[in-house]
């Protein structure tokens, strides 16, 4: 089960690929500055993951208006993530947890998904500027989406 509210969020540095090339994405970059919405998803190029990331991209302004950066994480390579993001016009930051360390640290790594091996569960965390988890949700199945209204409500309650 996912890390709980009140826990210190494990720091991470992951790779993201975009037009500017490979870059590091680190939770620590937001500490003291803004809140972070960390979204784990199983795999790029799948229907539910595409729906989720397209919906979040469409509403990105509402997260920015709540002083939050959205970072989506999967076990896909940054090159596959970039191709998927381009194909689907996903503009949120998508970061690669290829070695699965971050999913393990957040306790959201599924042992096996339909015979494909271990991938991250679908999960959402709101991490405040101090690095403390203020909201944590792992969905019952990878087909279920997180409660984005609850995520936004939590962000609105943070200063």
C-alpha positions as CSV (number, residue, x, y, z in Angstrom):
1,X,0.0,0.0,0.0
2,X,1.1,3.5,-0.7
3,X,3.0,5.7,1.8
4,X,0.6,7.5,4.1
5,X,-0.3,11.1,4.8
6,X,2.1,12.7,7.1
7,X,5.1,10.7,5.8
8,X,8.2,12.5,4.5
9,X,8.1,12.1,0.7
10,X,11.2,10.2,-0.6
11,X,13.3,12.4,-2.8
12,X,14.0,11.3,-6.3
13,X,15.8,12.4,-9.4
14,X,14.4,10.9,-12.6
15,X,15.0,11.4,-16.3
16,X,12.5,13.2,-18.6
17,X,12.9,13.5,-22.4
18,X,11.6,16.5,-24.4
19,X,12.6,18.8,-27.2
20,X,15.5,20.1,-25.0
21,X,16.9,16.5,-24.6
22,X,17.2,14.5,-21.5
23,X,16.8,16.4,-18.2
24,X,16.7,15.6,-14.5
25,X,13.4,15.9,-12.7
26,X,13.8,16.1,-8.9
27,X,11.3,16.5,-6.2
28,X,13.8,18.5,-4.2
29,X,13.6,21.3,-6.9
30,X,10.1,22.1,-5.6
31,X,10.8,22.1,-1.9
32,X,10.3,25.5,-0.4
33,X,8.8,26.8,-3.6
34,X,5.6,24.9,-4.6
35,X,3.6,21.8,-3.9
36,X,3.9,18.7,-6.1
37,X,1.3,16.4,-7.5
38,X,3.0,13.1,-8.1
39,X,1.1,10.7,-10.4
40,X,2.2,7.2,-10.8
41,X,0.8,5.3,-13.8
42,X,1.4,1.8,-15.1
43,X,2.4,2.2,-18.8
44,X,2.5,4.7,-21.6
45,X,0.4,3.9,-24.8
46,X,-2.4,2.4,-22.8
47,X,-6.0,3.7,-22.9
48,X,-6.6,4.5,-19.2
49,X,-3.1,6.1,-18.8
50,X,-3.6,8.2,-21.9
51,X,-7.0,9.3,-20.7
52,X,-5.6,10.3,-17.3
53,X,-2.6,12.3,-18.7
54,X,-4.7,14.0,-21.4
55,X,-7.3,15.0,-18.8
56,X,-4.6,16.3,-16.4
57,X,-2.9,18.2,-19.3
58,X,-6.2,19.8,-20.2
59,X,-6.6,21.0,-16.6
60,X,-3.0,21.9,-16.0
61,X,-3.8,25.6,-15.4
62,X,-5.9,24.7,-12.4
63,X,-2.9,22.9,-10.8
64,X,-0.6,25.8,-11.6
65,X,-3.2,28.2,-10.1
66,X,-2.9,26.2,-6.9
67,X,0.9,26.6,-6.8
68,X,1.6,23.0,-7.8
69,X,3.7,21.2,-10.3
70,X,2.4,17.9,-11.7
71,X,4.9,15.1,-12.3
72,X,3.8,11.9,-13.9
73,X,5.9,8.8,-13.4
74,X,6.0,5.4,-15.0
75,X,8.5,2.6,-15.5
76,X,8.7,3.3,-19.3
77,X,11.9,4.6,-20.8
78,X,12.1,8.4,-21.3
79,X,12.2,7.8,-25.0
80,X,9.0,5.9,-25.1
81,X,7.4,8.5,-22.8
82,X,8.4,11.2,-25.1
83,X,7.0,9.5,-28.2
84,X,3.7,8.9,-26.3
85,X,3.5,12.4,-25.0
86,X,4.1,13.8,-28.5
87,X,1.5,11.5,-30.1
88,X,-1.2,12.4,-27.4
89,X,-0.2,16.1,-26.9
90,X,0.6,15.5,-23.2
91,X,2.4,18.5,-21.9
92,X,2.8,17.7,-18.2
93,X,6.2,16.5,-17.1
94,X,6.5,12.8,-17.6
95,X,9.5,11.1,-15.8
96,X,11.0,7.7,-16.2
97,X,11.4,5.3,-13.2
98,X,13.0,2.7,-15.4
99,X,14.8,1.0,-12.5
100,X,11.5,1.1,-10.5
101,X,13.2,2.6,-7.4
102,X,10.8,5.5,-7.0
103,X,7.8,3.3,-7.2
104,X,9.3,1.0,-4.6
105,X,10.1,3.9,-2.3
106,X,6.5,5.2,-2.5
107,X,5.3,1.6,-2.0
108,X,3.3,1.6,-5.2
109,X,5.1,-1.1,-7.3
110,X,2.9,-3.8,-8.5
111,X,4.6,-7.2,-8.7
112,X,2.9,-8.1,-12.0
113,X,0.4,-6.5,-14.3
114,X,-1.3,-9.0,-16.7
115,X,1.9,-11.0,-17.1
116,X,4.0,-8.0,-18.1
117,X,6.1,-7.9,-15.0
118,X,6.3,-5.2,-12.3
119,X,5.0,-1.7,-13.0
120,X,3.8,1.1,-10.9
121,X,0.3,1.1,-9.6
122,X,-2.0,4.0,-10.4
123,X,-1.4,6.3,-7.5
124,X,-1.5,10.0,-6.6
125,X,0.4,12.0,-4.0
126,X,0.2,15.6,-3.0
127,X,3.5,16.7,-1.5
128,X,3.7,20.1,0.2
129,X,6.5,22.6,0.0
130,X,8.1,21.1,3.1
131,X,8.3,17.6,1.4
132,X,5.5,16.0,3.5
133,X,2.8,13.9,1.9
134,X,-0.6,15.6,2.4
135,X,-2.7,13.3,0.2
136,X,-2.1,9.7,-0.8
137,X,-4.2,7.4,-2.9
138,X,-3.5,4.1,-4.7
139,X,-6.5,3.2,-6.8
140,X,-8.2,-0.2,-6.3
141,X,-7.2,-1.3,-9.8
142,X,-5.0,0.2,-12.6
143,X,-8.3,0.9,-14.5
144,X,-9.5,3.3,-11.8
145,X,-8.5,7.0,-11.9
146,X,-7.5,8.9,-8.8
147,X,-9.9,11.4,-7.2
148,X,-8.8,14.6,-8.9
149,X,-11.4,16.7,-7.1
150,X,-9.9,15.6,-3.7
151,X,-6.4,16.3,-5.0
152,X,-7.4,19.8,-6.0
153,X,-9.2,20.3,-2.7
154,X,-6.1,19.3,-0.7
155,X,-4.0,21.7,-2.8
156,X,-6.4,24.5,-2.2
157,X,-6.1,23.9,1.6
158,X,-2.3,24.3,1.5
159,X,-0.8,27.7,1.9
